[in-house]
């Protein structure tokens, strides 16, 4: 038996969810059934899996076309481009944010097209600061400082040189939603051992300007604290 997530393998083109591959040896097909059965129940392996409820089959029907396009783009060249871009992007973010830790990178610099990059802290829009999104500076005109945040092991030192409160998973979820809804940036954010990380990935439709915008937005949020 073989199972593969086609949506991830062909994420370049097949962006719809629900496309996967299940291959079962003919001798074992009688013992394998779908979790949800429809009018194909009892009609054998193909009959039971052929149509399940009202699922949209668009993603499945486009798989063969996606494979053809991926082959035309030369998969090895695509992989090399993605690897090079994600390494450049990780270094760009670390330098911009003044952080040091990246996860998912081997000692030789190898990575599977995605890297978790340590983020600065604190950031506006999370639960441990002014939830209104307004600057908390004493000045009635708002914060005028353009100094970048100072981060030590992922925990920022505030303007008064006292260590800020460590972020939580709730902060990561709030930041993920803020980036998506307000800035139209889709990037997973997680809290790992008291530090925030964003997991960046690269695909052929991305360029370095995408990650520069992420860096700039996060710095803007940090400077508004």
N, C-alpha and C positions, 0 to 999 in steps of 0.2 A: 504494500500500500504506500502511496506517495500523496502528500498534501502540500500545496504551495499557495501562498497569497499572491495572486497575480497583480492585484492593485498596487502592492509595494514593489514588485519586481518590474512592473511597467509603469511606474508612477509618472514617468515623463509624459505619457499620453493618456493613460487610463486613470482619470482622477476620481471616477465614481466608485463608491464603496460596494462591496458585495460580490466581487469577482475573485474566485479562488479555483484551484484545480484539485480534483480528487481522482486518483487512479487506483483501482483495486484489481488485483489479479482475478481472472475469470473464475478460478476455483474458489474464491472467497466472496464473490459478489452476493451470493445468497444470504450471507450472514451480516451484510452491511446495509443499514437502512437510514434514511434521513430522520432528523429529530422531529420534523414536521411533515406529515404526509397529507396528500390531497387525493384527488380522484384516481391517481395512479397507483394507489395502494394494492399490493398483490400482483402487480403486472411485471415484477422483476426489477432488477437493479436500475436500468435506464428508465423504465416507466415510473418508478417511485421518485427518482431524482429529477425527472424531466421538467416538472412544473409543480411548484409549491406555493399554493395560495395566490396572492396578488403581487408577488415580487416583480420588480422591474428587471427584465432580462437584458437591458441595453448594454450594461457593462460586459456581460458574457458574450454577447453577439459581436462586440467590437474587439475582442481579444486577438483574433487572427490578423486584423488590420493593424493593430498596435505592434504585433510582432514583426510584421513586414516593414513598418516604418522604422522601428528600432534597428532592425538589421541594415536598413539603408543608411542610417546615421552612424554605423560602425560602433557597436557596443563598447569596444576597448577604448576608442577615442573619447566616447562619452564618459566612461569611468575615469579616465585620466583627467579630463577637464573638471569633473566634479570633485575629484580628490584635490587637485591643485587649488581650486576655488575655495573649498572649505578650509584648507590650511591657511590661505591668505586671509580669509574672513576671520578666522579665530585669532590670528596675530593682530589684525586690525582692531578687533574688539578689546583684546587684552591691553593693548597700548592705549586705546582711547579711554578705557575705564580705569586704568591703573591697577588692574588685578593681575593675578599670576597663575591661577589654576585652570587647567583644561583637562577634561575627562574624555576617555575614548580614543586616546592617541598613544600608539606604541612608542617604545624608546627610539625606534628608527623613523618615527614620524608617520607611520602608517595609520590609516583610519578608514572606516567603512563609509565614507561620504557624509558623516555627521560627527559633531563635536559638542560637548557640553562646556560652555564658557562661563567662568565665574563673573558675577555681576557686582556692581557697586551697591552700597547700602548706607543709609536709608534712601527710599525713593517715594516720591509723591504718589498717592493713589493706593497705598497699601494701608493695612489696618493699624500700623504702629506709628502713624503720623497724622497730620491734619487731613482728615478725610474729605474736607470740603474742596481740597485741591488748591487752596490759597496758600500763599507764602506765610510762614510763621515768624518772619523777621519782625523786629520791633518797629521798624519804619512804617509809617502809614502809607508810604508810596510803594510798599512791597520790597522784595529782596532785590538788591542791585548788585550783589556779588556775582562775578562771573568765574570764580575760582572753581576748578574741577573738584569732585569729591575725593577725599583721601581714604583709601581702603586698605585695611590690614587684615589679611586672611578672610576677606569677604565681609568684614564688619567695619563699617565706616566710622571715622572719628568725626564728631560733629563740630560745629563752629567754635564751641567752647572747649575743645580738646578733651571731651569726655566720650567714652565708648558708647555707641548707640546700642539700642536693644536689638538682639539678634532676630532675624526674620523667621517666619513660620511658614508652614504649608498654606495657610490662609492668605498670607502675603503673596506667595507665589501665584495662587489662583487669582487673586485680585489684580496683580500685575498682568497676568496673561489676558484677562478680560479687558483691562484698560488698553493694552497694546492693540488688541483686536478691534475693539469697538470705537475707540477714539482716533487711533493712528493707522488702522487698517494694516497692522503688522501681525502675521500669524507665526508665532514661535512658541514652542512649549517652554514653560518656566517651572522649575522645581526647587524645593528647599532640601538641601543635603547637608547634614551635620552643621546646621546653623548658618548656612551660606546659600545665597541664591545663585542658580545656574540657569542659563538659557541654552537649549539644545538646538544648534543651528545645523542645517543640512544644505546641500547644494545639488542643483540639477541644471540641465543644459539651458533652461530658460532664465536662470539667475545670472547676475553679474555682481561685481564687487560693490556697485552703488547701492544695491539692496541692503548690504550689511553696514555700509556707511550710514544709511538712514537709521537703521536700528541703533547704531552707536550714538548718533546725534540725539535721537529721541530719549534714550535712557539717560544720557548726560543732562538733557533738559529737565527731566524728572528729578534727577539728583540735585541739581542746582536750585530747584524750587523749594527744597526743604528748609 
